Amino acid sequence: MISSDDLKRQLKQWFGFDDFRMGQEEVIKSILEGHDTLGVLPTGTGKTLIYQYVGKMVDGMVVVVSPLISLMQDQVDRMRYLGEKKTVAITSNLSWVDRRRVIKHLNKFKYVYVSPEMLSNTDVLESFQKNNISLFVVDEAHCINQWGPDFRPEYLNLKWIINVLNHPTTLMLTATASNDVISDIKEKIGLPNVDTIKYSTNRPNIALSVDTFTSNEDKNEQLLYLVNKLVKPGIIYFSSKKVANAVCEWIKEKTKLNVEVYHADLDADSRYRIQHQFINDKIDIICATSAFGMGIDKDNIRFVIHYHMPANLESYVQEMGRAGRDGKQSISYILYKEKDEILQYRFIEDTIPSEDMISFFYDHYEQMKDNDFDEKATLINYYLQKGFTKSEVINIFEGRRNELVTSLNQMLGYVKTKGCKREFLLRYFNENFSDHDENCCNGEDTQLQLEKMNLVQESRSLNSRTQNLKWRSIIQTLFSK
């Protein structure tokens, strides 16, 4: 076994750091000993460094399965900047000619980033089979468990792909996972005996706040107060792209802040530009959907506001954890209006195919198979092609619908609890907490001391009534749901 002193010596030589961050050394040792490993490490602990480090210690290729093209390209750019020139991402952004060239000469690369969809391509997978893969990494491993509007059924292929690749040492990385989610990831990826290295989800430097409103007008007024008052930069998360667009334009109109919107409807160039402007402190606030944030290398985000209630506690912790990665005091707000959860319940129904739809698809597949499928039909077709019967698929989706509703109800429980919110949150992730104080959260008998925490800055005098007049006329229909 390599000693800690030797590992740290190499860390200093290769990366310039004197010591490892939380969990890094333990995960690296597990991998170097040949163990399949699941690392559940809080956001900001440098999970990328783990497989970069291991790649320098082993002879073969490091394959990184990643969910987002923008995330892959950022990581490739960063690694090349650090001197790792033999790094590439196989994505749809590559031209057909460039993709064929990379696949043909795959052995020339040390670190290869690829999406689960691309890796499921027969030609791509065959090329990987011809190479010596020393480490197979599943980044953002919670995607294996996570179902929603962006669910990717190809993540379920990873169990089969690992076997096809002769089971290289496998590393899975995520920032949040309860014990139930960990068990589900292990089952779906077919590695029941994987070493699990889990560190606390708690981010003590992020104060937790939930504000409850009876009207959208009050919610909007509080949002405007916060964006003027809080130290920047910050992120505001939305469950609706339309609302994100509307709020972004309204904040631009009512303040002098540099605000941009970020979601999947933007073209790739716009997303890349906005992401890098934010990283380089050219943008004060991003109005974003959950598409924004994975892999963002920015440590000075001071606040994260959720305009809409998140769908589950895992997503919430992932998103609010993008604040305060420098260890300095930051804050997470949820702005909850009564019945906001209806939007998330609607998303569940829109995401999970119904029993009638599954039956119709199976009964009429021969007439439909040559047509373009929508997202639900694509999902049903995935299971059909894997040999699942109609009744099995109905049971799978009904079970998943119940799981999503349960997760949403747990999120609602966090929002509505009158006790310590941090204690509620950590209990969900199977942790204990008993250090509640006035800076912890705005639970019962607690007033967050924002001035004391240096989270506020001087703001201009605001006439909230005047400011909200045009707001109501612009997006009243959007907020009526």
C-alpha positions, -999 to +999 in steps of 0.1 A: +000+000+000+013+035-009+018+056+022+000+089+029+033+107+028+040+094-007+005+103-019+009+138-005+043+142-021+029+134-055-001+157-048+023+186-043+044+177-073+014+172-097-012+197-085+006+221-061-015+212-030+000+204+004-029+182+015-059+164+002-094+177+007-121+158+026-124+122+013-100+125-016-071+104-002-094+077+011-111+073-023-077+073-041-063+046-018-094+024-024-091+027-062-053+020-062-060-011-042-082-023-070-116-018-053-147-006-071-156+026-051-185+049-046-174+083-032-202+104-017-183+137-011-198+171-005-198+197-033-165+217-034-143+188-022-126+184-056-140+151-069-124+156-103-089+156-088-094+120-077-095+104-111-069+129-125-046+118-097-053+081-102-047+085-140-011+096-133-006+064-112-019+038-136-008+028-172-042+025-189-069+049-200-093+067-177-129+068-191-152+093-175-190+090-181-204+125-177-240+138-182-235+172-198-215+183-229-207+217-214-194+200-182-172+176-203-158+204-224-150+225-193-132+196-177-112+189-209-103+226-212-092+227-176-071+195-178-054+207-210-046+240-193-030+220-165-009+201-190-029+170-197-029+173-234-040+137-240-076+145-230-107+145-252-145+145-250-164+124-275-196+144-279-221+154-305-203+188-308-175+170-327-180+168-364-185+134-379-149+135-393-134+145-360-154+119-341-142+092-364-106+103-360-108+103-322-125+069-321-099+055-346-070+068-325-085+063-291-053+047-278-035+081-281-056+096-252-052+092-215-085+108-203-116+103-224-149+119-215-181+104-229-219+106-223-238+074-216-256+078-249-224+080-269-209+051-250-240+030-259-231+035-296-219+002-310-189+017-329-178+038-299-181+009-275-162-015-298-133+010-299-131+012-261-131-026-260-098-026-279-081-004-253-067-009-219-090+008-195-076+011-160-104+033-145-140+036-154-156+067-138-193+075-135-193+112-126-225+126-110-235+091-101-268+102-087-280+103-123-282+065-122-310+069-096-325+102-106-357+102-126-373+134-139-378+155-170-341+150-179-339+113-170-315+094-193-324+057-197-289+051-211-275+053-176-292+019-170-269+005-197-238+011-176-241-022-158-239-040-191-212-017-205-189-023-175-191-061-181-185-056-219-153-037-210-141-066-188-150-048-156-123-022-152-119-007-117-150+015-114-153+048-095-187+065-089-188+100-076-216+121-063-222+149-038-254+135-022-269+102-016-291+087+012-286+051+022-315+041+000-301+060-030-267+043-024-283+009-024-302+018-056-270+029-074-252-003-065-281-024-077-285-006-110-248-006-118-244-042-107-217-037-081-233-048-047-199-051-030-185-017-040-166+002-013-187+031-002-168+062+012-194+087+024-187+120+041-212+143+058-236+162+036-235+191+061-222+224+048-220+244+081-210+276+063-243+277+044-272+292+064-306+276+056-337+298+052-372+291+040-396+320+035-433+312+031-458+334+012-495+335+004-492+354-029-468+356-057-467+394-052-452+389-018-427+363-031-416+386-059-412+416-035-390+394-012-369+382-042-362+418-053-352+427-018-328+398-016-311+403-049-305+439-040-294+432-004-273+401-006-236+400-015-231+387-050-226+365-070-256+342-067-278+317-084-316+317-086-331+283-095-364+278-112-385+248-122-399+266-152-379+280-181-406+306-189-405+319-154-367+320-154-368+341-185-394+365-171-377+369-137-344+375-154-358+403-176-376+419-146-346+420-124-326+436-152-353+462-155-355+469-118-319+469-108-285+477-122-273+441-117-258+420-145-282+391-147-284+363-173-307+333-178-294+297-183-314+267-194-316+240-220-333+262-247-302+283-251-278+273-279-245+258-270-225+290-277-247+310-254-246+285-226-208+284-229-205+322-229-228+327-199-211+300-179-176+314-184-187+350-178-202+339-145-171+320-135-150+351-143-172+374-121-187+392-151-223+382-141-239+390-108-268+366-109-278+336-130-315+327-133-312+290-140-329+257-143-312+226-129-292+224-161-268+249-146-243+241-119-228+206-125-190+209-124-190+247-121-156+256-108-165+287-089-159+290-052-173+324-043-210+320-049-226+337-018-262+327-022-285+302-039-322+310-040-348+285-051-378+304-066-396+271-069-395+243-044-371+216-056-384+181-064-364+163-037-339+168-010-310+153-031-315+180-058-318+207-032-285+198-015-268+195-049-280+229-059-277+249-027-242+233-022-229+254-051-227+283-026-197+288-003-172+264-018-145+287-005-157+279+031-169+314+036-204+322+050-231+318+024-269+313+024-296+292+008-331+305+004-363+287-006-391+311-015-422+290-010-457+300-019-485+278-006-493+250-031-460+255-051-456+217-048-484+213-074-459+222-101-437+194-090-465+169-088-474+179-124-439+173-135-441+138-120-472+130-140-457+145-172-425+124-167-438+089-158-457+071-186-492+060-175-505+025-176-527+033-206-498+047-225-476+017-218-504-007-228-510+013-260-473+013-269-469-024-264-501-033-282-493-011-313-456-012-314-454-027-349-474+002-363-454+028-344-418+015-345-407+035-376-420+068-361-401+093-341-408+087-304-413+114-278-395+112-244-421+090-228-423+066-257-385+065-259-384+055-223-410+027-228-391+015-259-359+012-239-375-014-216-393-031-244-360-036-263-345-050-231-371-077-230-394-064-202-430-075-204-459-049-204-469-058-169-433-055-156-429-021-172-463-009-157-451-020-122-417-003-127-432+030-136-459+028-109-432+021-083-411+050-096-441+074-095-447+064-059-410+070-051-410+105-067-442+114-048-426+103-015-394+123-023-415+154-030-434+150+002-401+148+021-390+180+004-423+196+015-417+184+050-383+202+051-400+234+038-428+233+064-409+221+094-409+246+123-379+230+139-342+230+129-340+227+091-305+214+091-314+187+116-343+177+093-320+177+062-292+157+078-316+132+093-328+124+058-292+116+048-288+093+079-268+118+099-273+133+133-271+170+141-274+189+174-255+222+170-284+244+162-278+282+168-290+316+155-269+313+123-279+277+115-314+283+099-346+301+103-364+273+120-384+278+152-371+306+175-343+314+152-335+347+134-307+345+109-281+371+116-273+383+081-256+414+091-234+395+115-226+370+088-215+397+063-240+385+038-257+419+031-245+450+013-259+485+010-290+486-012-308+514-029-341+526-015-369+506-031-405+514-038-417+478-039-453+488-047-442+507-079-418+480-089-444+453-088-470+470-109-453+462-142-442+428-128-479+418-124-488+429-159-458+412-176-459+377-161-492+373-142-502+344-163-469+326-157-472+328-119-509+318-118-501+281-120 
